[in-house]
Amino acid sequence: MPKARMNRALRLAGIMAALGVATPALGQDQRPPFGGPEEVDFAEELWQALEQRGIVGEEAIQTHPYAGTSMHGPVIQYISGTVSVGGRTGTFILKRNYRGEDLSVEETFKNPLRNFDSMGVMFRREEGYAPESRDWFWVKYMPDGMVANTPDGAKMAGKVGACIGCHQPAEGADFVFSHDRFAR
């Protein structure tokens, strides 16, 4: 399948899965390319590695929040770095997502746990893992570290089409909107 067509199919499959709609391109009995046991296991290993580094968990380091402009939420915290998972070291990008009434950057800075909704994490896997998205592994965690579900119950870990589809316009910048320092 040509790359452009594969990217469109992944984007559509992810969006439809996030909405809880069966994906005709995949068939009724096939699952999207994310949320399987291997992806969830890797997401759990990633969480443990991030927790050991103090990036996630109850005592996680905090960064200065800023106003969000995406699906991540009206207020976001951003942190990136490297971490080792299962014997492989890779770059991660984490966004803590905040939602709620009377939400502001200032309030989130003062009380970062108050409206903490979820976290989106990108982790750069080995070359060849997901060439269509520059080998990023995508996962959405709830504040307690559990992998989030789509409305139809699929785990949001692996080659999550909704994440890939949203980040597709940043493909020239390695699927990252704010910079291209992780380009291969």
N, C-alpha and C positions, 0 to 999 in steps of 0.2 A: 504494500500500500504506500503511495507517495507520502512524503513527510507532511505536506500541507493538509492532505485529506486525513491522515492519522491524527494530527493536532486538532482538527475540527471535530473528529469523532470522539477523541478524549475529552475535549471541552464540553461537547454536548452530553456525553455519558455522565460526566461529573455534575453538570448542572441538573440534569434530570434526576440523578441519584440523590443529590442534595434536596431536591424538591419531593423526593419519594415517588417518582414516576418510573415505571418500567421503561427500559431503553430498547426500542425496537432493533437498533443496530446491533445490540448485544444478544437479543433474544430474551425470552421470558425466563429461561432456566440458567442463563449465564450471569455471573456477577460482574460488576465493574472491576477495573484493574486496581482495586484498593480494598482494604478492609479484611483481607484474609488473615489466617492465623500467623503466617510469617511476618506480615506487615505489622500486625498488632504486637507480636513478640518483639520486633525491632523497635517499635515505638516505646514499649515498656523499658527496654534496655537504654534507649536514648534518654528517657525521663530519669532513670537511675544515674546515668552519667552526668546529666545536667544538675541533678540534685547534689551529687558529690562535689561538684564545682561551685555550689551555692547560687546557681542561676535560677532554679525553681525550688518550690517547697516553702514551708512556713518561714524560714529565715533567709529567703532569697534576697540577693542584693537588689536594690532599686535604682532605676535610672530616672532622669527627669521626664515626666510625661509631656506629650504634645498633642495638639488637636489633630485628630484623624481625618482622613479624606477618603477612606476606602471602606470596604466591607468589614474591616477589622473593628470598627467602632469609632464613636466620636472622640474618644481619648485613647491614646496608645502609649505604651512604653516600648522601646526598642533596645535590643542588646544583641551583639554578635561576637563570635570568637571561634575557637576550635575546641573540640572535645573528642575523646576516643570512645568508640562504641564497638563492642565485639571485635576488638583487635584492629579496627580501622579508625584512623583519625580523619576528621572532616570538619569543614566549616559549618557553623549553624547560624541561623538568623531567627530570632525569637521576637514576637510581638505579643505583649500583654494587652488584651482588649478590655476596655471598660465601657459599660453601658448603664444607663439609669437616669432617673429624673434629677434635675438640678445638678447635672454632672458638669464639672469644669476641670481644667488643667490644674488650677490652684487647689481645689478640693481633693483631687486625686493625689497630688503631691503631698498634701497633709495626711491623707488617710488612704494609702494605696490598696487596702483590702476591701474598702467599703463597696465599690461598684465593680470589682474585679469579675469579669464574665468568663473569659476563656483565654487560651494562648494559641497562636499559630506558630508553628516551627517548620523551618526548612533546614534540612541537613544534607550536605553534599556527600553522596555515596560514591562508590568506586565507579570508574569510567566504564560505561556500558550498561549501568543499572537502568537508566531511563534517558537515552540519548535525545528523545523528543522534548525533554525539559531540562537539559544540561545536567542530568544525573542527580537532580534534587529529589529527596524523600520528603513528603509533606505530611504533617500531622496536626490535628487540632486537639488540644487537651482542655479538659475542664480544670478549674483551679486546684482540685484535689489530685490531679495527675491522671485521671481516667481519660481514655481516648473518647472523644465526642462521637456521637452517632448522627447520621443523617436522619431525616424524618422517617424513613423506612427501616431504620435500625442498622444500616451498614456502618462499620467503624471507619472513621475518617483518618486513615493512615496508609501511606504508600504513595501510589501515583494518583492522587486525588484530583480528578478532572476539574472540579470547581476551582481549586487552587491554581492548577495549571492554566485553565482557561482565563482566569482573572489576570494572571501574571504574564500571559502570552504577549501582550503588547510591549513588555519589557524584554522580549527575547534578545534584542540587540545588546541589551545591558545585562545579559545573563539571567533573565527572569527576575531581576531586582530593580525596583523603580528608582531608588535614591542614588545609586552609584553603579559602577561596573568593575569594582575591584576584585570580584570573584570570577571574572571571565576566564574561560579556558582557552 
